């Protein structure tokens, strides 16, 4: 077994005493002392700076010795070394003082012997190492406790906070002294007091616990959500307190809520769009046959009123499907670069009748407002829906404010329901001083058919339509509301610069168009197929009819005359309208194409915008609209 080697720095200016001490520490099989001498504190400092020692043996009578100052200087050069001080019997009081000043031990020179000196040095060195190891362990624990990102805390058996780390201070907005004067129940949200009591009782009963979430109230009044785990602290079988670790998951839960809301609205949107497609086919049939029936009735016929009511109901149903498509972002929109101020000014002219005299209207429009790329009709619909929603929130009167401004957001702006990326935006907001909304209502306001109005007072599609139009325009919508304090809707639309002015609208001829060309009609819904054939045939067109794409190709290949127009549904089983048109144009290059759809989110539509050169007939349509589109496409060069 190898002997342990301890290096001792002896600070002694008396050569005879130094030699005597060197002799005393020699001997022993398991422990070897190597003594290095220094005749002054200056020499000792130099050696401590360049060599490693396990202990210092210091004569208090050495030149330059200044008690605490000297001991401090030695420690500054050699680190936390044990210092054993040698004093004469008449200087024993000096030895006692050295202990309070940082020395490990003192020895009387008159009592020195080999056994006492070796044992004292060994004890001082090993004790220092144990103390140093314990200090390092404590320091590591302290660093871990203070610097971890999680909240670490302890409570006594009645819930008083007995320790809290730095993360806990930051999350709760409390200083440590403030926290240690609090009971945990004073920081828990009122509605979570029951959870807090239950968890404390269960941990004291030594029941197994899973992680649980609890809401806390910060010093500034804001709420934080903590994912928490606790355990019982025991010593010698006695319960002493509760130890816990918590993580601030407020931001994570907020982001999860945004994703969950987005997914829910996307799922509802897909369902709404699919329903609108089938519903539009049925509406086309109802509207078309109503028009045919109406054309065959004399003005004095008693059935005229019934047909008129059917037409009104059909128009209302068609409006509902347009709103569903707007919410699901499956409508075709026609973007133009425009100034939102112009939309607000035009809308303002109609507001007197809409909002009533009991509501004061204020506008604050930025004269240097940037342009946005949007569909004017749809943005007007957004503004009108928000204004009507504000009006309904102020039945006893109030103040309605419309504002526009340029916004340059350098950082992402987030709330519990939306996230607006950094960028340049045009902002328009609608603020009312009405009844406001609670949190549950705010979480659901954009869902279709959700409404807080009385039965028959609203469809629940107004804000759903707003949401869909804003999203399809590449924008974001943000809402803030408090019960009894009104509501603000803010719509952020991407700002665009230096876009060309939109072309003037083309003149469209009104009335029913006629012709003699050959039309290949492809529609998988039989009632609608029959109706369209009847309308076009009555207008003079020769109509070839196919139920699907494959049948349409066979008919076109077998037909011996020219086919002037392909009128096809966009979405059909097997082969869609775009693929069908591509195949037919290979051997009929002069043929024109007119698409029709009640759910036009297919290859002909990209992000809601028609592909260049594509004409779309949106369902439901009237006889006049159908024949006008057919005539325009056939007449186009």
C-alpha positions in Angstrom: 0.0 0.0 0.0 1.5 3.4 -1.0 2.0 6.0 1.7 0.0 9.2 1.3 2.2 12.3 0.7 1.3 15.7 2.1 3.3 18.7 1.1 3.7 21.3 3.9 4.9 24.9 3.5 6.8 26.0 6.6 7.0 29.7 7.1 9.8 30.1 9.6 12.8 32.5 9.8 14.5 30.6 12.7 16.7 28.0 11.0 17.1 25.9 14.1 13.4 25.7 14.8 12.8 25.0 11.1 15.2 22.0 11.3 13.6 20.8 14.5 10.1 20.9 12.9 11.5 19.1 9.8 12.7 16.3 12.0 9.5 16.0 13.9 7.3 15.4 10.9 9.6 12.6 9.5 8.8 8.9 10.1 5.6 6.8 9.7 4.8 4.2 7.1 1.4 5.3 5.9 1.9 9.1 5.9 4.8 11.1 4.5 5.2 14.8 5.0 7.4 16.8 2.6 8.4 20.1 4.1 9.3 23.2 1.9 10.6 26.1 3.9 10.1 29.8 3.3 11.9 32.4 5.5 9.3 35.2 5.0 5.7 35.8 3.9 7.0 37.3 0.6 8.9 34.1 -0.2 5.9 32.0 1.0 3.6 33.9 -1.4 5.9 33.2 -4.3 6.0 29.5 -3.6 2.2 29.3 -3.1 1.7 31.0 -6.4 3.9 28.4 -8.3 3.6 25.2 -6.3 0.8 23.1 -4.8 0.7 22.5 -1.0 -1.7 20.6 1.3 -1.1 22.8 4.4 0.8 25.8 5.8 2.7 25.8 9.1 3.2 29.4 10.1 5.3 30.8 12.9 3.4 33.8 14.4 6.8 35.4 15.1 8.0 35.4 11.6 8.8 38.8 10.1 5.9 40.6 8.3 3.2 38.6 10.2 0.1 40.8 10.6 -2.5 38.2 11.9 -5.7 38.4 9.8 -4.0 40.3 6.9 -1.3 37.6 6.7 -3.7 34.7 6.8 -5.9 36.3 4.2 -2.8 36.9 1.9 -1.8 33.2 2.3 -5.3 32.0 1.3 -5.4 34.4 -1.7 -2.3 32.7 -3.1 -2.8 29.2 -2.1 -6.6 28.8 -2.1 -8.5 27.2 0.8 -5.5 25.7 2.6 -5.5 24.7 6.3 -3.1 27.0 8.3 -1.6 25.8 11.5 -0.1 28.7 13.6 2.8 28.2 16.0 2.9 30.5 19.0 4.8 30.6 22.3 3.0 29.8 25.5 2.9 33.5 26.4 1.3 34.3 23.0 -1.5 31.7 23.4 -4.1 34.5 23.2 -2.7 35.3 19.7 -3.2 31.7 18.7 -6.9 31.8 19.8 -7.4 34.9 17.8 -5.9 33.3 14.7 -8.6 30.6 14.8 -11.3 33.3 14.5 -9.3 34.8 11.6 -9.3 31.6 9.5 -6.5 29.4 10.9 -7.3 25.7 11.2 -5.4 25.2 14.5 -2.7 26.6 16.7 0.1 24.8 18.6 2.3 25.9 21.5 6.0 25.7 20.5 6.9 24.6 24.1 4.6 21.5 23.7 5.6 20.5 20.2 6.5 16.8 19.6 6.4 14.5 16.7 3.1 12.8 17.5 1.3 16.0 18.2 2.6 17.8 15.1 1.9 14.9 12.7 -1.6 14.3 14.1 -2.5 18.1 14.0 -1.3 18.5 10.4 -3.1 15.3 9.3 -6.3 16.3 11.0 -6.2 19.8 9.6 -5.5 18.6 6.0 -8.2 15.8 6.0 -10.7 18.0 7.8 -10.1 20.8 5.2 -10.6 18.3 2.3 -13.8 17.0 3.8 -15.0 20.6 4.4 -14.0 21.5 0.9 -15.8 18.5 -0.7 -18.9 19.4 1.4 -18.6 23.0 0.3 -18.3 22.0 -3.3 -21.2 19.7 -3.1 -23.2 22.4 -1.4 -22.1 24.9 -4.0 -23.2 22.5 -6.8 -26.5 22.0 -5.2 -26.9 25.8 -4.7 -26.0 26.4 -8.4 -28.5 23.8 -9.5 -31.2 25.2 -7.2 -30.6 28.7 -8.3 -29.9 28.3 -12.0 -32.3 25.7 -13.2 -35.1 26.9 -15.5 -37.7 25.1 -13.4 -39.2 26.5 -10.2 -37.9 24.7 -7.1 -39.6 25.4 -3.8 -40.3 23.9 -0.3 -43.3 24.3 2.0 -43.9 23.6 5.6 -46.7 21.3 6.6 -49.3 24.1 6.5 -48.2 25.5 3.2 -45.9 28.3 4.2 -43.1 28.9 1.6 -39.8 28.0 3.2 -37.6 28.3 0.1 -37.8 29.5 -3.5 -35.2 29.6 -6.3 -34.4 32.4 -8.7 -36.7 31.0 -11.4 -39.6 31.1 -8.9 -38.9 34.7 -8.2 -38.9 35.6 -11.9 -42.0 33.7 -12.8 -44.1 34.9 -9.8 -42.7 38.5 -9.9 -41.8 38.3 -6.2 -38.6 38.9 -4.3 -37.5 36.0 -2.1 -38.3 37.8 1.1 -41.8 38.5 -0.2 -42.3 34.9 -1.1 -41.0 33.6 2.2 -43.7 35.7 4.0 -46.5 34.0 2.0 -48.5 30.9 2.2 -48.9 29.0 -1.1 -52.7 29.5 -1.0 -52.2 33.3 -1.2 -50.6 32.9 -4.6 -52.9 30.3 -6.1 -55.8 31.4 -8.4 -59.1 31.4 -6.4 -60.7 28.7 -8.6 -57.7 26.4 -8.0 -57.8 26.6 -4.2 -59.6 23.3 -4.1 -56.8 21.6 -6.2 -54.2 23.1 -3.9 -55.8 21.8 -0.7 -56.4 18.4 -2.2 -52.8 18.0 -3.4 -51.4 19.1 0.0 -53.6 16.6 1.8 -52.7 13.8 -0.6 -48.9 14.4 -0.3 -49.2 14.6 3.5 -51.1 11.3 3.4 -48.2 9.8 1.4 -50.5 9.0 -1.6 -48.9 8.6 -5.0 -49.3 11.8 -7.1 -49.1 12.5 -10.8 -48.0 15.8 -12.2 -50.8 18.4 -12.0 -51.5 21.8 -13.4 -52.4 24.8 -11.3 -52.8 28.5 -12.0 -51.0 31.1 -10.0 -51.4 34.8 -9.7 -48.2 36.9 -10.2 -47.5 40.0 -8.2 -48.7 42.1 -11.2 -52.0 40.2 -11.4 -51.2 38.2 -14.5 -51.9 34.4 -14.4 -49.3 31.7 -15.0 -50.0 28.0 -15.5 -47.5 25.8 -13.7 -47.1 22.0 -14.3 -46.2 20.9 -10.8 -44.9 17.8 -9.0 -44.5 17.5 -5.2 -43.3 15.0 -2.7 -43.2 14.7 1.1 -40.0 15.6 3.0 -39.3 13.3 6.0 -36.4 13.0 8.4 -36.2 10.1 10.8 -39.7 9.1 10.0 -41.0 12.5 10.9 -42.9 14.6 8.3 -41.1 18.0 7.9 -42.6 19.6 4.8 -43.2 19.4 1.1 -40.7 19.7 -1.7 -41.8 20.6 -5.2 -40.7 21.4 -8.8 -42.8 23.4 -11.2 -42.5 24.5 -14.8 -44.1 27.5 -16.4 -46.2 26.1 -19.3 -48.3 29.3 -19.9 -46.7 29.9 -23.3 -46.9 26.3 -24.3 -50.6 26.1 -23.4 -51.3 29.4 -25.3 -49.6 28.0 -28.4 -51.4 24.7 -28.0 -54.7 26.6 -27.8 -53.9 28.5 -31.0 -53.1 25.3 -32.8 -56.2 23.6 -31.4 -58.4 26.4 -32.4 -56.9 26.5 -35.9 -57.3 22.8 -36.3 -60.9 22.9 -35.2 -61.7 25.7 -37.5 -59.9 24.0 -40.4 -61.9 20.8 -39.8 -65.2 22.7 -39.6 -64.1 24.5 -42.8 -63.5 21.3 -44.7 -66.9 20.0 -43.6 -68.6 23.3 -44.5 -67.0 23.4 -47.9 -68.0 19.9 -48.7 -71.6 20.5 -47.7 -71.6 23.7 -49.7 -70.5 21.8 -52.9 -73.5 19.4 -52.7 -75.9 22.0 -51.5 -75.0 24.3 -54.5 -75.8 21.5 -56.9 -79.2 21.2 -55.4 -79.7 25.0 -55.4 -78.9 25.2 -59.0 -81.6 22.7 -59.8 -84.1 24.5 -57.5 -83.3 27.9 -58.9 -83.2 26.7 -62.5 -86.6 24.9 -62.4 -88.1 27.9 -60.5 -87.1 30.2 -63.4 -88.4 27.8 -66.0 -91.7 27.4 -64.1 -91.9 31.2 -63.6 -91.4 31.9 -67.3 -94.4 29.6 -68.1 -96.8 31.3 -65.8 -99.1 34.2 -66.6 -98.7 37.3 -64.4 -102.2 36.7 -63.0 -101.6 33.0 -62.2 -102.1 32.1 -58.5 -98.9 30.1 -58.5 -96.7 33.2 -59.2 -96.5 34.1 -55.5 -95.5 30.5 -54.6 -92.8 30.5 -57.2 -91.6 33.9 -56.0 -91.3 32.6 -52.4 -89.3 29.5 -53.6 -87.0 31.9 -55.5 -86.5 34.0 -52.3 -85.8 31.0 -50.2 -83.3 29.7 -52.8 -81.5 33.1 -52.9 -81.2 33.0 -49.1 -79.8 29.5 -49.2 -77.3 30.5 -51.8 -76.2 33.4 -49.6 -75.7 30.9 -46.7 -73.5 28.7 -48.9 -71.4 31.7 -50.0 -70.8 32.4 -46.3 -69.8 28.8 -45.7 -67.4 28.9 -48.5 -66.0 32.2 -47.2 -65.4 30.7 -43.8 -63.8 27.6 -45.3 -61.7 29.8 -47.6 -62.9 27.9 -50.6 -64.5 30.8 -52.5 -62.9 32.5 -55.5 -61.8 36.0 -54.8 -60.6 38.7 -57.2 -57.8 40.7 -55.5 -57.0 44.3 -56.3 -54.5 46.8 -54.9 -56.6 49.3 -53.1 -56.7 51.8 -50.2 -58.9 50.6 -47.3 -59.9 54.2 -46.5 -62.0 54.3 -49.7 -63.9 51.2 -48.6 -64.5 52.8 -45.1 -65.7 56.1 -46.7 -68.1 54.3 -49.1 -69.4 52.2 -46.3 -69.8 55.1 -44.0 -72.5 56.6 -46.3 -74.7 53.5 -45.5 -74.1 53.4 -41.8 -76.7 55.9 -40.8 -79.5 53.5 -41.6 -77.6 50.5 -40.3 -76.5 51.5 -36.8 -79.3 53.9 -35.9 -79.2 57.3 -34.2 -78.5 55.9 -30.7 -74.9 55.0 -31.7 -72.2 57.6 -32.3 -69.8 56.9 -35.1 -66.2 58.0 -35.2 -63.6 57.4 -37.8 -59.8 57.9 -37.6 -58.3 57.2 -41.0 -54.6 57.4 -41.7 -54.2 59.7 -44.8 -50.9 58.0 -45.7 -52.4 54.5 -45.5 -50.6 51.9 -47.6 -52.3 49.6 -50.1 -53.5 46.0 -49.6 -54.1 43.3 -52.2 -57.7 42.1 -51.5 -61.1 41.5 -53.0 -63.0 44.8 -52.5 -66.4 43.2 -52.2 -65.1 40.7 -49.6 -63.3 43.4 -47.6 -66.5 45.5 -47.6 -68.3 42.4 -46.3 -65.8 42.0 -43.5 -66.2 45.7 -42.5 -70.0 45.5 -42.6 -70.2 42.3 -40.6 -67.9 43.8 -37.9 -70.0 47.0 -37.8 -73.3 45.0 -37.5 -71.8 42.9 -34.8 -70.8 46.0 -32.9 -74.3 47.5 -33.4 -75.9 44.4 -31.9 -73.6 44.7 -28.9 -74.9 48.2 -28.1 -78.8 47.9 -28.0 -79.0 50.9 -25.7 -76.5 53.0 -27.6 -72.8 53.7 -27.4 -69.8 54.6 -29.4 -68.5 52.9 -32.6 -65.0 53.7 -33.8 -63.4 52.7 -37.1 -59.6 53.2 -37.4 -57.0 52.6 -40.1 -53.2 52.8 -39.8 -49.9 51.5 -41.1 -48.3 49.0 -38.8 -44.7 47.8 -38.9 -44.4 44.9 -36.5 -40.7 44.1 -35.8 -41.6 41.1 -33.5 -44.3 38.5 -33.6 -47.5 39.7 -31.8 -49.4 37.0 -30.0 -52.6 36.5 -28.0 -54.4 33.5 -26.6 -56.2 33.0 -30.0 -54.0 34.3 -32.7 -50.4 34.9 -33.7 -49.4 37.7 -36.1 -45.9 37.4 -37.6 -43.5 40.3 -37.9 -44.0 42.4 -41.0 -45.6 45.4 -42.6 -49.4 45.6 -42.3 -52.4 47.8 -42.9 -54.5 47.7 -39.8 -58.2 48.5 -39.6 -60.0 48.1 -36.3 -63.6 48.3 -35.2 -64.2 49.2 -31.5 -67.5 49.3 -29.7 -68.5 50.2 -26.1 -71.1 47.5 -25.9 -71.6 44.5 -23.6 -68.3 42.8 -24.4 -67.7 39.0 -24.3 -66.5 36.5 -21.7 -63.5 34.2 -22.3 -65.6 31.2 -23.4 -67.5 33.3 -26.0 -64.2 34.8 -27.4 -62.9 31.3 -27.9 -65.8 30.3 -30.1 -66.8 33.5 -31.9 -65.3 32.5 -35.3 -67.1 29.1 -35.3 -69.9 28.9 -37.9 -73.4 28.8 -36.5 -72.2 29.8 -33.0 -74.2 32.8 -31.9 -75.2 34.5 -28.6 -78.2 36.1 -30.2 -81.8 34.9 -29.6 -83.2 32.2 -31.9 -84.0 33.7 -35.3 -81.9 36.8 -34.7 -78.8 35.6 -36.4 -77.3 32.7 -38.4 -73.9 32.6 -36.5 -72.1 33.0 -39.8 -71.1 36.7 -39.7 -67.8 36.4 -37.8 -67.1 33.0 -39.4 -67.3 34.7 -42.8 -65.0 37.5 -41.5 -62.5 35.0 -40.3 -62.4 33.1 -43.6 -62.1 36.2 -45.8 -59.3 37.6 -43.6 -57.4 34.4 -43.7 -57.9 33.9 -47.4 -56.6 37.4 -48.0 -53.3 36.5 -46.2 -54.3 38.5 -43.1 -54.8 38.0 -39.4 -57.6 38.9 -37.0 -57.2 39.7 -33.3 -60.0 40.3 -30.7 -59.9 41.9 -27.3 -63.0 42.1 -25.1 -64.1 42.4 -21.5 -67.6 42.0 -20.2 -69.2 45.4 -19.8 -66.3 47.2 -21.4 -66.8 46.6 -25.1 -64.9 44.8 -27.9 -62.2 45.6 -30.4 -61.6 43.6 -33.5 -58.2 44.3 -35.3 -57.6 43.1 -38.8 -54.0 43.0 -40.1 -53.7 42.8 -43.9 -50.2 42.6 -45.6 -49.2 45.9 -46.9 -48.1 46.0 -50.6 -46.3 48.8 -52.5 -46.2 50.0 -56.1 -48.8 47.6 -57.5 -50.4 48.6 -60.8 -54.0 49.8 -60.8 -56.6 47.2 -61.6 -58.0 47.1 -65.2 -61.4 48.6 -65.7 -64.2 46.1 -65.4 -65.4 44.6 -68.7 -68.9 45.4 -69.8 -71.2 42.4 -69.4 -74.3 42.1 -71.5 -77.5 41.4 -69.6 -80.3 39.0 -70.5 -80.4 35.4 -71.8 -77.9 34.6 -74.5 -78.6 32.3 -77.4 -76.4 30.5 -79.9 -76.1 27.5 -82.3 -72.7 26.1 -81.2 -72.0 22.6 -79.9 -71.5 22.3 -76.2 -70.1 19.2 -74.5 -71.7 19.2 -71.0 -70.0 17.1 -68.3 -71.7 17.0 -64.9 -72.0 14.0 -62.5 -75.2 15.3 -60.7 -78.0 14.0 -62.9 -80.7 16.6 -61.9 -78.3 19.5 -62.6 -77.2 17.8 -65.9 -80.7 17.5 -67.1 -81.5 21.2 -66.2 -78.4 22.7 -67.9 -79.1 20.7 -71.0 -82.7 21.9 -71.1 -81.7 25.6 -70.7 -78.9 25.5 -73.3 -81.1 23.5 -75.8 -83.9 26.0 -75.4 -81.3 28.8 -76.2 -80.4 27.1 -79.5 -77.2 25.3 -78.6 -76.5 21.7 -79.6 -75.7 19.9 -76.3 -73.7 16.6 -75.9 -74.1 15.2 -72.4 -71.7 13.1 -70.4 -71.9 11.9 -66.8 -68.1 11.7 -66.2 -64.7 12.3 -67.8 -64.2 9.0 -69.5 -67.7 9.1 -71.1 -66.9 12.7 -72.3 -63.7 11.6 -74.0 -65.6 8.7 -75.8 -68.3 11.1 -77.0 -65.8 13.7 -78.2 -63.9 11.0 -80.2 -67.0 9.6 -81.8 -68.6 13.0 -82.6 -68.1 13.9 -86.3 -68.6 17.7 -86.0 -66.7 20.5 -84.2 -67.2 20.8 -80.4 -67.0 24.5 -79.6 -67.2 24.5 -75.8 -66.5 22.1 -73.0 -68.8 23.0 -70.0 -67.5 20.8 -67.1 -67.8 20.5 -63.4 -64.4 21.0 -61.6 -64.7 18.2 -59.1 -66.1 14.8 -60.3 -65.4 11.2 -59.3 -62.6 9.6 -61.2 -61.4 12.4 -63.5 -61.7 16.1 -62.5 -62.6 18.8 -64.9 -59.0 20.2 -65.3 -57.6 16.8 -66.3 -60.5 16.2 -68.7 -60.0 19.5 -70.4 -56.2 18.8 -70.8 -56.9 15.5 -72.5 -59.6 16.9 -74.8 -57.6 19.9 -75.9 -54.9 17.5 -77.3 -57.2 16.6 -80.2 -59.6 19.5 -80.0 -57.2 22.5 -79.7 -59.8 25.1 -80.9 -62.3 24.1 -78.2 -63.1 26.7 -75.5 -63.5 25.6 -71.8 -65.9 26.9 -69.1 -65.6 25.4 -65.7 -68.4 25.3 -63.1 -68.2 24.4 -59.4 -69.8 25.0 -56.1 -66.5 24.1 -54.4 -63.8 25.5 -56.7 -60.7 24.6 -54.6 -59.1 22.4 -57.2 -56.4 22.7 -59.8 -57.9 25.8 -61.5 -57.8 27.8 -58.2 -54.5 28.6 -56.4 -54.9 30.2 -52.9 -58.4 31.3 -53.9 -57.3 33.0 -57.2 -58.2 31.7 -60.6 -55.4 30.5 -62.8 -54.6 32.8 -65.7 -57.0 32.3 -68.7 -59.5 30.3 -66.7 -63.2 31.1 -66.6 -65.3 29.8 -63.7 -69.1 29.6 -63.4 -69.8 29.6 -59.7 -72.8 27.6 -58.4 -75.6 28.2 -57.8 -76.3 30.2 -60.9 -79.4 31.4 -62.7 -80.4 30.8 -66.3 -79.2 34.3 -67.3 -75.8 33.9 -65.6 -75.3 30.4 -67.3 -76.1 31.6 -70.8 -74.1 34.9 -70.4 -71.0 32.9 -69.3 -71.4 30.5 -72.2 -71.9 33.3 -74.7 -68.9 35.3 -73.4 -66.5 32.3 -73.5 -67.7 31.3 -77.0 -67.3 34.9 -78.2 -63.8 35.4 -76.7 -60.9 35.5 -79.2 
